[in-house]
Structures are given as structure tokens and as C-alpha cells.
């Protein structure tokens, strides 16, 4: 089982969170992209852009933060954070 946790933060308070699960035989990268799309759909957000700094942080910590610079549209929060919480 692969689980990805998405959280929206503003002023150091978590406003919303959701966990998506993926039992498919896809690669880890596909599971992350699909999980992020599902998180954004559930939270009614546009899909963020993966900047080089975002990719680097995710590779290092299995956690990434998407700030206003990662989104095309204006967002009403400080950042969206995704974190891998379970891998098989």
C-alpha cells in the first residue's frame, strides 16, 4: 500500500488534510503524481508545478511544499504540503 498525505497550511495552522491510497502496480513516481492530482481534486485546487527546489526537497525528505510560486492561480493559503506516509 502506498499512502500520500496532503495538508493545507496557513499561519502555522493546518486548514485541511486528506490521505490518498494507491494499491496499483505503477511506479513510485506515477503513484506520487496520481496522489497529488487526487489531493488537489479533493481540495478543489489546480495542480501545482514541480519546481527544481520542490523536487530536490521531495527526494531528500519524502515531503514537498508547494507555495504560491508553484500554482498558476492565486491560492488562499501559505502552502500545500505532501508527505509519503506509507510505502510497500
C-alpha positions as CSV (number, residue, x, y, z in Angstrom):
1,X,0.0,0.0,0.0
2,X,1.2,3.5,-0.9
3,X,-0.3,6.4,1.1
4,X,0.3,10.1,0.5
5,X,-0.8,12.8,3.0
6,X,-1.8,16.2,1.7
7,X,-2.1,19.2,4.1
8,X,-3.0,22.9,3.5
9,X,-1.3,25.3,5.9
10,X,-1.9,29.0,6.7
11,X,-0.3,30.9,9.5
12,X,1.1,27.7,11.0
13,X,-2.3,26.1,11.3
14,X,-3.5,23.1,9.3
15,X,-6.7,24.1,7.5
16,X,-7.4,20.8,5.7
17,X,-5.9,17.4,5.1
18,X,-6.5,14.2,3.3
19,X,-4.8,10.9,2.7
20,X,-4.9,9.1,-0.6
21,X,-4.1,5.4,-1.0
22,X,-2.8,3.6,-4.1
23,X,-2.6,-0.2,-4.4
24,X,-1.7,-0.2,-8.1
25,X,1.4,-1.7,-9.7
26,X,2.5,1.7,-11.0
27,X,6.0,3.1,-10.3
28,X,6.6,5.2,-7.2
29,X,6.8,8.4,-9.4
30,X,3.4,7.7,-11.0
31,X,1.8,7.0,-7.6
32,X,3.1,10.3,-6.3
33,X,1.8,12.3,-9.4
34,X,-1.5,10.5,-9.3
35,X,-1.8,11.0,-5.5
36,X,-1.0,14.7,-5.9
37,X,-3.7,15.0,-8.6
38,X,-6.2,13.3,-6.3
39,X,-5.3,15.5,-3.3
40,X,-5.7,18.6,-5.5
41,X,-9.1,17.4,-6.8
42,X,-10.4,16.7,-3.3
43,X,-9.3,20.1,-2.1
44,X,-10.5,21.9,-5.3
45,X,-7.1,23.1,-6.3
46,X,-5.3,23.4,-9.6
47,X,-2.3,21.0,-9.9
48,X,0.9,22.7,-8.8
49,X,4.1,22.9,-10.8
50,X,7.1,20.9,-9.6
51,X,10.0,23.4,-9.4
52,X,13.6,22.2,-9.1
53,X,13.7,23.1,-5.4
54,X,10.4,21.2,-4.8
55,X,11.8,18.0,-6.5
56,X,15.1,18.3,-4.5
57,X,13.2,18.6,-1.2
58,X,11.0,15.7,-2.0
59,X,13.9,13.4,-2.9
60,X,15.6,14.3,0.3
61,X,12.7,14.2,2.8
62,X,9.8,12.4,1.1
63,X,7.9,15.6,1.7
64,X,7.3,18.6,-0.5
65,X,5.8,22.1,0.0
66,X,4.0,23.8,-2.8
67,X,3.9,27.6,-2.3
68,X,2.2,30.3,-4.4
69,X,5.0,30.2,-6.9
70,X,4.0,26.6,-7.7
71,X,0.4,27.5,-8.6
72,X,-0.8,29.3,-11.6
73,X,-3.9,30.6,-9.9
74,X,-4.0,32.7,-6.7
75,X,-4.3,30.5,-3.5
76,X,-5.6,31.5,-0.1
77,X,-3.1,29.6,2.0
78,X,0.6,29.6,2.7
79,X,1.4,26.2,1.2
80,X,0.2,22.7,0.3
81,X,2.4,20.0,1.8
82,X,2.5,16.4,0.6
83,X,4.2,13.6,2.5
84,X,4.7,9.9,1.8
85,X,3.4,8.1,5.0
86,X,3.5,4.5,3.8
87,X,5.2,2.5,1.1
88,X,5.4,-1.2,0.4
